[in-house]
Amino acid sequence: MPIHPTAIIDPAATLHETVSVGPYAIIGPDVSIGADCEIASHTVITGPTRIGVNNKIGPFATVGAPPQDLKYHGEPTELIIGDHNVIREYVSLHRGTPTGISYTKIGDHNLLMGSVHVAHDCILGSHVIMANAATLAGHVEIEDRAIIGGLTAVQQFTRIGTYCYIGGMSGVSKDVPPYVIMSGIRGQMRVTGINRVGLKRAGFSAESISGLVQAFKIIFRRPELLLQEALEQALAEAPDCAEVQYLVRFFRTTKRSVLRTAGDDDE
């Protein structure tokens, strides 16, 4: 695989022999890139950064940049990228901070579309999709198979649950539960239902989806119930549904408030 003659690669960087690097790309020291990765033109990768195998990084991406944190003073923090990710043009991925977890981590099989930003100390699971210009502030955690619509901004220290779908141009300032559809600008976020289409496509059973729909009605459409009462009732209605158990556990383990405001839907 070719390395273009105009690319600048620091001798202290470690690239597998199958890595390709496009024109005018810059790869700094303390960068490790695994087999079969493709680095497009004008991309800048600085370290410490560890990149797994078979990743495709588009042109003009900024990978492993220092965190945008005024408390950061050059400490050796890290960016870790897994395998089989597609990172498109103008994406920016920043390293962690010493006052955070000291690293930012991207899992496997993720699609980060054009101009996506992932700030310091974020953790992305696997099979996550972030559409164009979606933005994560620092310390955000996104669980596996979440989908975040374009132009969505996520506030720092927020957790995004697995298999949830966040509509475009949303402003997320609370934890978003797993398995739901959510949209709305900051302060007006609404959960509009269970992500039935996504769950069906992923092979969830009809019983699991039915259990989640029933739990949704109890947790999100029974405002007269205190949250703990709603969670207990949801578990009682579907005691054998692992997905309902996880939904309840998500609420119970949050370190900040979880979005519970419901909007109009077809449930």
C-alpha positions in Angstrom: 0.0 0.0 0.0 1.5 3.4 -1.0 2.7 6.3 1.2 2.5 9.4 -0.9 5.9 11.2 -1.2 4.4 14.5 0.1 3.2 12.9 3.3 5.2 13.8 6.4 5.6 10.9 8.8 7.7 11.2 12.0 10.3 8.5 12.4 9.0 7.8 15.9 5.6 6.9 14.5 4.8 3.2 14.0 2.8 2.2 10.9 2.0 -1.3 9.7 3.5 -2.0 6.3 0.0 -2.2 4.8 -1.0 1.3 5.8 -1.7 3.8 3.0 -1.1 7.5 3.5 -2.4 10.2 1.2 -0.9 13.4 -0.1 0.2 16.1 2.5 -1.0 14.0 5.5 1.0 14.6 8.7 1.6 11.8 11.2 3.5 12.8 14.4 5.5 10.9 16.9 3.9 8.4 19.4 1.3 7.4 16.8 0.7 3.7 16.2 -1.5 2.7 13.2 -2.5 -0.9 12.6 -2.8 -3.1 9.4 -4.9 -2.1 6.4 -5.7 1.5 7.6 -6.2 4.2 5.0 -5.2 7.7 5.8 -6.5 10.3 3.3 -4.9 13.5 2.1 -4.2 16.4 4.5 -5.1 14.5 7.6 -3.2 15.3 10.7 -2.6 12.6 13.4 -0.8 13.5 16.5 -0.1 11.4 19.6 -0.1 9.7 21.8 -2.7 8.0 19.6 -3.3 4.2 19.0 -5.3 3.2 15.9 -6.3 -0.4 15.3 -6.8 -2.3 12.0 -8.8 -1.6 8.9 -9.8 2.0 9.7 -10.5 4.5 7.0 -9.8 8.2 7.9 -11.0 10.8 5.5 -9.3 14.0 4.2 -8.6 17.0 6.5 -9.4 15.0 9.7 -7.7 16.0 12.9 -7.0 12.9 15.0 -5.4 12.9 18.5 -5.3 16.7 18.9 -4.8 18.1 22.4 -8.0 18.6 24.4 -9.7 22.0 24.2 -9.5 22.5 27.9 -7.9 25.5 29.6 -6.7 23.3 32.4 -4.7 21.1 30.0 -0.9 21.9 30.0 0.6 19.3 27.7 0.3 16.3 29.9 0.7 12.9 28.1 -2.9 11.8 27.5 -4.1 9.4 24.8 -6.6 8.7 22.0 -7.5 5.0 21.4 -9.3 4.0 18.2 -10.4 0.4 17.7 -10.9 -1.5 14.4 -13.0 -1.2 11.3 -14.1 2.4 11.8 -15.0 4.9 9.1 -14.0 8.4 10.1 -14.9 10.9 7.4 -13.7 14.3 6.2 -13.1 17.1 8.7 -13.8 14.9 11.8 -11.9 16.0 14.9 -11.0 13.6 17.7 -9.3 14.9 20.8 -7.2 13.2 23.5 -8.2 12.9 27.1 -7.3 15.1 30.0 -5.4 14.3 33.3 -8.4 15.6 35.3 -10.7 13.3 33.3 -9.9 9.6 32.5 -6.7 10.6 30.6 -8.0 9.1 27.3 -10.6 9.3 24.6 -11.7 5.9 23.3 -13.5 5.0 20.0 -14.7 1.3 19.7 -15.1 -0.8 16.6 -17.3 -0.6 13.4 -18.3 3.1 14.0 -19.3 5.6 11.3 -18.4 9.2 12.1 -19.7 11.3 9.2 -18.3 14.6 8.0 -17.3 17.3 10.5 -18.2 15.2 13.6 -16.4 16.3 16.8 -15.5 14.0 19.7 -14.0 16.0 22.6 -11.7 14.9 25.4 -12.5 12.0 27.7 -15.4 10.6 25.6 -16.0 6.9 25.2 -17.8 5.6 22.2 -18.9 1.9 22.0 -19.2 0.0 18.8 -21.5 0.2 15.8 -22.3 3.8 16.7 -23.4 6.2 13.9 -22.9 9.9 14.2 -24.3 11.9 11.3 -22.7 15.1 9.9 -21.6 17.8 12.3 -22.8 15.9 15.4 -20.8 17.2 18.4 -19.9 15.7 21.7 -18.6 17.8 24.5 -16.1 16.3 27.0 -16.8 13.2 29.1 -19.7 11.9 27.0 -20.3 8.1 26.9 -22.2 6.6 24.0 -23.2 3.0 24.3 -23.2 0.4 21.4 -25.4 0.9 18.3 -26.7 4.4 19.2 -27.5 6.7 16.3 -27.0 10.5 16.6 -28.6 12.7 14.0 -26.8 15.5 12.2 -26.1 18.9 13.8 -26.9 17.4 17.2 -24.9 18.7 20.2 -24.4 16.6 23.4 -23.6 18.3 26.7 -20.6 17.2 28.7 -20.9 14.2 31.2 -24.0 12.9 29.3 -24.6 9.2 28.7 -26.4 8.0 25.6 -28.0 4.6 25.9 -27.7 1.6 23.5 -29.9 1.3 20.5 -31.3 4.8 21.0 -32.0 7.1 18.0 -31.5 10.9 18.5 -33.1 13.0 15.8 -31.1 15.7 13.9 -30.6 19.2 15.3 -31.2 18.0 18.8 -29.7 19.5 22.0 -28.9 16.8 24.6 -28.4 17.9 28.2 -29.7 14.9 30.0 -28.9 11.2 29.8 -30.8 9.5 27.0 -32.3 6.1 27.9 -31.5 3.0 25.8 -33.9 1.7 23.1 -35.8 5.0 22.7 -36.3 7.7 20.0 -35.5 11.2 21.2 -35.5 14.6 19.6 -35.7 18.3 20.5 -33.6 21.3 21.2 -32.0 21.9 24.6 -34.6 22.2 27.3 -37.3 20.8 25.0 -36.1 17.3 24.6 -38.8 14.6 24.2 -38.8 10.8 24.1 -41.3 9.9 21.5 -41.3 6.1 21.7 -39.3 2.9 21.5 -37.0 2.5 18.6 -39.0 -0.3 17.1 -37.6 -0.1 13.6 -34.0 -0.2 14.8 -34.7 -3.0 17.2 -36.5 -5.1 14.6 -33.6 -4.6 12.1 -31.2 -5.7 14.9 -33.1 -8.9 15.4 -34.8 -8.2 18.7 -37.7 -10.6 19.4 -41.3 -9.5 19.3 -41.5 -10.3 23.0 -38.6 -8.0 23.9 -40.0 -5.1 21.8 -43.4 -5.6 23.4 -41.9 -5.6 26.9 -40.1 -2.3 26.1 -43.2 -0.7 24.7 -45.1 -1.6 27.9 -42.2 -0.3 30.0 -42.2 2.9 28.0 -45.9 3.5 28.7 -45.3 3.1 32.4 -42.1 5.1 32.8 -42.8 7.9 30.3 -46.6 8.2 30.1 -47.5 7.8 33.8 -46.4 11.2 35.2 -48.5 10.6 38.3 -46.0 7.9 39.3 -42.8 8.8 41.0 -39.8 7.5 39.0 -39.0 4.7 41.4 -42.6 3.6 41.4 -42.6 3.5 37.6 -39.4 1.5 37.5 -40.7 -1.1 39.9 -43.9 -1.4 38.0 -42.1 -1.7 34.7 -40.1 -4.6 36.1 -43.2 -6.2 37.5 -44.9 -6.1 34.1 -42.0 -7.8 32.3 -39.9 -9.6 34.9 -38.1 -11.8 32.3 -37.3 -9.2 29.7 -33.5 -8.5 29.8 -34.0 -5.2 27.8 -36.5 -3.9 30.4 -34.1 -4.8 33.1 -31.3 -2.9 31.4 -33.6 0.1 30.8 -34.4 0.2 34.5 -30.8 -0.2 35.5 -29.8 2.7 33.2 -32.1 5.0 35.2 -30.9 3.7 38.5 -27.2 4.1 37.7 -27.3 7.5 36.2 -25.0 10.2 37.7 -27.3 12.9 36.4 -30.9 13.1 35.5 -32.3 10.9 32.7 -34.6 12.3 30.1 -38.2 11.2 31.1 -40.3 13.8 29.2 -42.5 12.2 26.6 -43.7 13.7 23.3 -46.3 12.7 20.8 -46.0 9.4 19.1 -48.0 6.4 17.9 -47.6 4.2 20.9 
